[in-house]
Amino acid sequence: MLRRFASLSSPSIRSSRPLFVSQADYGRRIMEEGFCTGTMLPPDYEGIFDKEKIPFISFVLGGPGSGKGTQCARIVETFGFAHLSAGDLLRKEISSDSENGGMILDTIKEGKIVPSEVTVKLIKKAIKSSKHHKFLIDGFPRTEENRLAYERIIGADPNFVLFFDCPEEEMVKRVLSRNQGRVDDNEYTIKKRLQVFRELNLPVINYYSKRGLLRTVNATGAEDQIFEQVRQIFSSFEVTH
């Protein structure tokens, strides 16, 4: 039997912690005008977003070869989301020749991990400078440290977390067959990446499952079949709750 990373349900569990503004709660109250337009924040809100509007944010998680990149492109096309990749934001900052970009490049060259705060601040900057109000944040948070940094700096939960659940054997097969010329697309490296995913990403996924924010997609089958599951999830947020 093919082994999946997790069989996670997503019960409606609300956090009792007063520290964070829940984007999920606010997002559901403003769907009369579509995704995240024009909601009023409480007067004591101290997050990073304009008090007249808050963005609708979905984290997108899944192992290498789970197909999340392909599905993100279809979400962008169908629902008008902006697609943010933490890796792309880091590379863009490096290419800008800024002082921050130099620090990121030096960190990577030394074989170290870029501090979570740096990545979150780049995400924050991209959101605030964008004309969009709906965002897919792809491949983030990868670790509990990432998640905690996001909560500390942004001060809010995502509206929901989309998880592409796919058997390891299927992900290995997909990566080996995609022939994109990447140096890490070999069986040894992909299995190491999957090991890292299990060790670092699954605690994050389990956290959001317990919070009632996880939406799990069965990422096996044809692309259209998988997107039909995705479509139903995103469509459910376009109706008034």
C-alpha positions, 0 to 999 in steps of 0.5 A: 500500500502506498504510504501517505504523509498524513491523513489529516482532517480539518475540524472547525477548531478555533484558537482561544489565544487572543494574541493573533487576529484570525484572518480566517474569521474575518475572511468568512465575514466579507465574502458577500463581495468576493475574496477579502474586499472591504472588511473593517478591522477592530479598532485595537488591531495592530497588525501590518495591514490597512485597517480598511482591508485585510488580504485573503491568504492561503498557505500552500504546502506539499512535498516535492512532486505533489503537484502544488506548483501546477495547481497554484497556476490554475488557482491564479488563473481561475480565482485571481490570486497572486502567487508568492513563493518564498524562494522566488522572493529570496532570489529576487532580493538577492538580484536587487543588489540591496544590502539585505540581498547581499546578506541573504546571498552570504548566508546561503553561500555559508550553507546556513538557513536564511532567518525566518524573520527575513523571509517573512518580512519579504512576504510582508513587503510583497503583500503590502506593495501588491495591488492584489488582495488574494495571495497564495504563499507557496511552500511556506511555512516550511518549519515551526520556526517559520510559522512562529515568525509569521505569527509574530511579525504578521500578527494573523493566521492565514485564512486556510492552509491548502495541503496536497497529500500525495504518496511518497512513491508517487512524488518520487516518480513524478520528480524523476519523470518531469525532466526539468534539468534540475540538479536535485531531480535524482532519486537520492536527493528527492528522497532526502528532500522527502525526509526533510519534508516529513521532519520539518513540514508535517508538524506545521501541517498537524498544527494547522489541522488542529486549528481547523485551518487545514484543507487537504487535497488528495493529490493523486490522479489526473490534474483535472481531478485534483483541481476539481477538489481545489476548485470546490475548496476555493469556491466555498470561500466565495459564498457568504458564511 
